[in-house]
Amino acid sequence: MKKWLFVFLCICFLSQCLSSTVFAEESDQKIAYLYQKGIAEEKIASKQYSYDAFKENYETNQATYLALKDEFNTSTSYDEWFAETCNYGAFPDGEGHAASERKIETRSANSNGNRLKDVIRKGDILIVNSSVFGHAAIATTDNYILEMSGNQNIVSWFVGGIANNNHQFTKQHWIFGTSNEQGARSSAHISDWIQVWRLPNQDMAKKCADYADFKFWSSTHSYTKNRHITYRLTSGTLTFDPNYCSKMVFQSYYFGSGSASVLQGFTGGLSSIAPKALPNLFTAAYKPYKVGTY
């Protein structure tokens, strides 16, 4: 009897292992298909975004999707969300990196940060590869960066929010980090991959940067802010408070451009704005170009 019980348990164990193997193979095939789909759509540059990095991004961000799905009450599948909203986890030009992928620079981080600091101009869009969802900020002057900073507690992005979360830092502090600028802390963003995107029409870029400073920092364009905005991810793109990083950047161009056709018409009806999708929302006449990756 014991012998047959042992055989039965072995069969059950082997069956479970086989099922797990088959499931893993099917999952790998699905991820590989999605990667090739992104390449075919020219959303992924395979030489700048490896399959291993893509797979890691795909597998580690389903919790974010589930939280967003509940908030936005969408029927979009995870694969659709990852491809469309998150741009396959890639920057707008198809470059991509996973969290575990070590940032290797031919120069020191200090030199790389200084190169970024020298490049930034008023109106530039900064996109940070801090996660598959990413982060975005806008240069309101040649020396100041405005952002909705968020925090590391993903629950607070949806529940309760983060009060008074709009922050402005010198580009030195934003790039390299600071423990205190007007009572706020900035991460050392240079530890992540950063891309700078710039409108070809600099007059429009500066106009929208002025609007961002006025609407999301100070109504008098002063150093001390008198706007206090809560960070929270909510459905819709046109409400000002609460707000979040890429939505604030989007609104700076959407409202700051006045009657000019800077952003595509459909964007006002989107449920959310992902940081890495921002440059793709502009019309052809104003579409930003990539200045570089740092």
C-alpha positions in Angstrom: 0.0 0.0 0.0 2.8 2.4 0.9 4.5 1.5 -2.3 1.5 2.5 -4.4 1.0 5.7 -2.3 4.6 6.6 -3.0 4.1 6.0 -6.8 0.9 8.1 -6.8 2.7 11.0 -5.0 5.5 10.8 -7.5 3.1 11.0 -10.4 1.3 14.0 -8.9 4.7 15.8 -8.4 5.8 15.1 -11.9 2.5 16.2 -13.3 2.7 19.5 -11.4 6.3 20.1 -12.6 5.2 19.3 -16.2 2.3 21.7 -15.9 4.5 24.5 -14.6 7.0 23.9 -17.4 4.3 24.1 -20.0 2.9 27.3 -18.5 6.3 28.8 -18.4 6.9 27.9 -22.0 3.6 29.4 -23.1 4.3 32.6 -21.1 7.7 32.9 -22.7 6.2 32.5 -26.1 3.6 35.2 -25.4 6.3 37.6 -24.2 8.5 36.8 -27.2 5.6 37.5 -29.5 4.9 40.8 -27.9 8.6 41.8 -28.1 8.6 41.0 -31.9 5.3 42.9 -32.2 6.9 46.0 -30.7 9.8 45.7 -33.1 7.5 45.4 -36.1 5.6 48.5 -34.9 8.9 50.3 -34.6 8.3 51.0 -30.9 11.2 48.8 -29.9 14.8 49.2 -31.2 16.2 45.7 -30.6 19.8 46.9 -30.6 18.9 49.4 -27.8 16.4 47.3 -25.9 17.2 43.7 -25.3 14.7 40.9 -25.0 15.9 40.1 -21.5 15.3 43.7 -20.4 11.9 43.6 -22.1 10.9 40.4 -20.4 11.9 41.7 -17.0 9.9 44.8 -17.5 6.9 42.8 -18.6 7.0 40.4 -15.7 7.6 42.9 -12.9 5.0 45.5 -13.6 1.7 43.7 -13.4 1.0 45.1 -9.9 1.1 48.6 -11.3 -1.3 47.6 -14.1 -3.8 46.0 -11.6 -3.8 49.2 -9.5 -4.3 51.4 -12.6 -7.0 49.1 -13.9 -9.1 49.4 -10.8 -8.6 53.2 -10.7 -9.5 53.8 -14.4 -12.1 51.0 -14.6 -10.7 49.8 -17.9 -11.2 46.5 -19.7 -7.8 46.8 -21.4 -5.7 43.7 -21.0 -2.2 43.7 -19.5 -0.6 43.1 -22.8 -2.5 46.0 -24.4 -1.7 48.3 -21.5 2.0 47.4 -21.6 2.1 47.9 -25.3 0.0 51.0 -25.7 0.2 52.9 -22.5 3.7 52.0 -21.5 5.1 51.9 -25.0 6.4 48.4 -24.4 8.5 49.8 -21.5 10.6 51.7 -24.0 11.6 55.3 -24.4 9.8 57.1 -27.3 12.7 56.3 -29.7 12.6 52.5 -28.9 15.5 52.4 -26.4 14.7 50.5 -23.2 16.3 49.3 -19.9 15.2 47.1 -17.1 15.6 48.0 -13.4 18.3 45.3 -12.9 20.3 46.5 -16.0 23.3 48.2 -14.7 23.8 51.7 -16.1 27.2 51.7 -17.7 28.8 54.9 -18.8 32.1 55.5 -20.6 32.5 58.5 -18.3 31.8 58.9 -14.6 28.2 59.5 -13.4 29.4 63.0 -12.4 30.6 63.8 -15.9 27.5 62.3 -17.4 25.3 64.4 -15.1 27.3 67.5 -16.0 26.7 66.8 -19.7 23.0 66.6 -19.0 23.1 69.8 -17.0 24.8 71.6 -19.9 22.2 70.4 -22.4 18.9 71.3 -20.6 17.0 74.3 -22.0 13.8 76.0 -21.1 10.8 74.0 -22.3 12.6 70.6 -22.5 10.8 67.4 -21.6 12.8 65.1 -19.4 11.8 61.4 -19.3 13.3 59.2 -16.6 13.4 55.4 -16.9 12.7 55.0 -13.1 10.3 52.1 -13.9 8.4 50.7 -16.8 5.9 53.5 -16.3 8.7 56.1 -15.9 8.8 59.7 -14.8 8.6 63.0 -16.5 9.5 66.6 -15.8 9.7 70.0 -17.6 12.4 72.6 -17.6 10.6 75.9 -16.7 13.8 77.9 -17.3 17.3 77.1 -18.4 18.1 76.4 -14.7 15.0 75.0 -13.1 13.1 71.7 -13.4 9.5 71.3 -12.3 7.9 68.0 -11.5 5.3 66.1 -9.5 7.8 64.0 -7.5 5.5 61.2 -6.2 7.1 58.8 -3.8 8.1 55.1 -3.4 4.7 54.1 -1.9 2.6 53.0 -4.9 -0.5 52.7 -2.8 -0.5 56.4 -2.1 -0.5 57.1 -5.9 -4.1 55.9 -5.9 -5.4 56.1 -2.3 -5.3 59.4 -0.5 -2.6 60.9 -2.7 0.5 62.9 -1.7 -0.2 66.4 -0.6 1.8 69.4 -1.8 3.9 67.3 -4.2 4.7 69.8 -6.9 8.4 70.6 -6.6 10.9 72.8 -8.4 14.6 72.2 -8.2 17.7 73.7 -9.8 18.9 71.3 -12.5 22.0 70.7 -10.4 19.8 69.5 -7.5 17.4 67.6 -9.8 20.1 65.7 -11.5 22.4 64.9 -8.6 19.9 65.0 -5.7 19.4 67.2 -2.7 18.0 66.8 0.8 16.5 70.2 0.9 15.5 72.8 -1.6 12.5 74.8 -0.3 11.8 72.0 2.1 11.7 69.3 -0.6 14.0 66.4 -1.4 15.1 65.5 -4.9 16.2 62.0 -6.0 19.5 61.7 -7.8 17.8 61.2 -11.1 21.1 60.6 -12.9 21.2 57.1 -11.3 18.5 56.2 -13.9 18.5 56.6 -17.6 17.3 60.0 -18.7 16.3 61.3 -22.1 15.9 64.9 -23.1 13.2 65.8 -25.7 13.0 69.3 -27.3 10.4 71.0 -29.4 11.9 72.4 -32.7 9.8 75.5 -32.2 11.7 77.1 -29.2 9.3 80.1 -29.0 6.4 77.7 -28.3 8.5 75.6 -25.9 9.3 78.7 -23.8 5.7 79.8 -23.9 4.5 76.5 -22.5 7.3 76.5 -19.9 6.1 79.9 -18.7 2.6 78.4 -18.4 3.9 75.5 -16.4 5.7 77.8 -14.0 2.6 79.9 -13.6 0.0 77.1 -13.3 2.0 74.5 -11.3 4.4 76.6 -9.3 3.8 80.3 -8.8 1.1 82.6 -10.1 3.6 85.5 -9.9 6.5 83.5 -11.3 8.4 83.9 -8.0 11.0 81.6 -6.5 8.6 80.6 -3.7 5.6 78.6 -4.8 2.0 79.5 -4.1 0.5 76.5 -5.9 0.1 73.4 -3.8 -0.9 70.3 -5.8 -1.7 66.8 -4.6 -0.1 63.8 -6.4 -2.6 61.1 -7.3 -3.3 59.0 -10.4 -6.8 59.6 -11.6 -8.7 59.0 -14.8 -8.8 61.9 -17.3 -6.2 64.4 -18.5 -7.6 67.8 -18.1 -8.1 68.3 -14.3 -5.4 70.2 -12.6 -5.5 69.0 -9.0 -4.8 66.2 -8.2 -2.1 65.6 -10.8 0.9 63.5 -11.6 4.2 63.8 -13.4 3.4 63.2 -17.1 -0.1 64.7 -16.9 1.4 67.9 -15.6 3.9 68.1 -18.4 1.2 67.2 -20.9 -1.1 70.0 -19.6 1.8 72.5 -19.8 1.7 72.0 -23.6 -2.0 71.3 -24.0 -3.1 74.5 -22.2 0.0 76.6 -22.5 0.1 76.5 -26.3 -3.3 78.3 -26.6 -5.0 77.9 -29.9 -2.0 76.4 -31.7 -2.2 72.8 -32.8 0.7 71.5 -30.7 -0.9 68.3 -29.4 -3.0 65.9 -31.4 -6.8 66.4 -31.0 -7.6 63.0 -29.4 -5.2 63.5 -26.5 -7.7 65.6 -24.4 -9.9 62.5 -24.2 -7.3 60.0 -23.0 -7.8 58.4 -19.6 -4.1 58.6 -18.7 -0.8 60.0 -19.9 2.4 57.8 -19.6 5.7 59.6 -19.4 7.4 57.6 -22.2 4.5 58.3 -24.5 4.6 62.1 -24.3 6.7 63.0 -27.4 4.4 60.8 -29.5 1.3 62.9 -28.6 2.4 66.0 -30.5 1.4 67.0 -34.0 4.0 66.6 -36.8 4.6 70.4 -36.8 5.6 70.5 -33.2 6.9 66.9 -32.6 9.8 67.0 -30.2 13.2 65.5 -31.2 15.5 63.6 -28.9 18.5 65.6 -27.7 20.2 62.6 -26.1 20.2 59.8 -23.5 22.2 60.4 -20.3 
